[in-house]
Amino acid sequence: MRKRIEHYFEYRWLNYKNLAFGEDDKHLWSEFTDDEIDGLYLNFMYEQFLKNYIPIFQFKKNENIHSRYVWGDHNYRIFILAILSKLEPCHEHSNEILINENDEFMSVVFFMKGSF
């Protein structure tokens, strides 16, 4: 049991990117420029997540088939940062059932490794 607990906290420490910026540290964000914040999120903290999942967050801007919101759109940037700031890592053992049929599920799960 002790090993499982240690493994859980080791995994969480390595993968919980928002841990370094808790509620008590929100004032620190005002010290960063938008470019620095973007660099932290896009190139350091969530690069792999964004590579894997940004396609599901692409929205049409207007009727033009190739018109999509991009990072340079202020509201889109705020939207994506809000999502990233809420992500929490979760590690499950193989063959673990995450949700049973007809169960209510109050989370969205993004798989980074493994099979489903």
N, C-alpha and C positions, 0 to 999 in steps of 0.2 A: 504494500500500500504506500509506503514511504517513497519508493522509487517512482510510482505513478504520479504522486504529488510533485516530486522534484521535476519529473519530466514535463508535467503540465506547466509549471512556472518557468522552466527553462524555455519551453516552446513559446510561451506567451511573451517572455522578455525579448526573445529574438524576433518575434513576428508582429507584435502589437506596436505598429508604427506611431500611433497617436499617444502612446504612453508618455513620451517625452514632452508632450504638450497638453498637460491636464488642465482642468478647470482653473486651478490656481495660477497657471502660467499664461492665461489668455492675454494678459496685458503685454506680454513679450511680443506678440504678433505686431503690435503697433511700431515696434522697433525695426521691423523688416520692410523693405520695399516690396511692391507687388511682384517684381521680377525675382526677388530672393525667395518669396513664398512659393511662387510657381516652380522655381528650381528645386526647392525642397520636396514638394509634392510630386512633380512630374519626373524628376531625374534621380531622386534618392528614395523617397519613402514608398511611392506607389507606381514606379515605372512598370513593373511586371504586371500588376493588376490592370493598369490602363491599357497595356498592350493586349491583354487577354479580353477585356470587357468593354472598352470604349465603344465598339460598334453598337452595343445595345443602348448606349446613351446618345446616339446620333439622331437628331431630330431635324425635320425639314423646316427651313426658315420661311419659305413661301412656296408658291406653286411651281417654281423652277425646279426641275428634277434634280439638278446638281447643287442646289442651294441648301447648305447645312449650317447649323450653328457650330462655331469653332471656339477654341480657347480665347481668342481675342474679343469675343462678344462678352461684355461685362456680366450680364445676367446668367449666361451659360457657365461662365467661369465660377461665379458664386454658387450656382447649383451643384456643379461637380465638386467643388471644395467642400460643400456641406455634406455631400455623400461620403467623400473620402474621410472627413473628420469623424464620421460615425462608425467606420469599419472597425471590427474587432476580430482577432484571429480565433479560430476554433479548430481543434485537432481531434479527430475521432479515430478510433482503432478500426482496422479492417473488419468488414462484415457487420459493422455497427448500423443499426436501423435508426435513421435520423427522424423519421416521421412515419407514422402508420397511416394507412388509408383512412380517410374521413376525420383525421385529427386536425384540430385547429393549429395553425403554425403562425407565429407572430414575428418571424424573421425572414429575411431574404438571405440565401446562402449562395456564395460564389465559390466554386471549387477551384483551387489553384493547383492541386496535385491529386493523384489518385484516379479512381474510376467510380462511376456511378451508374 
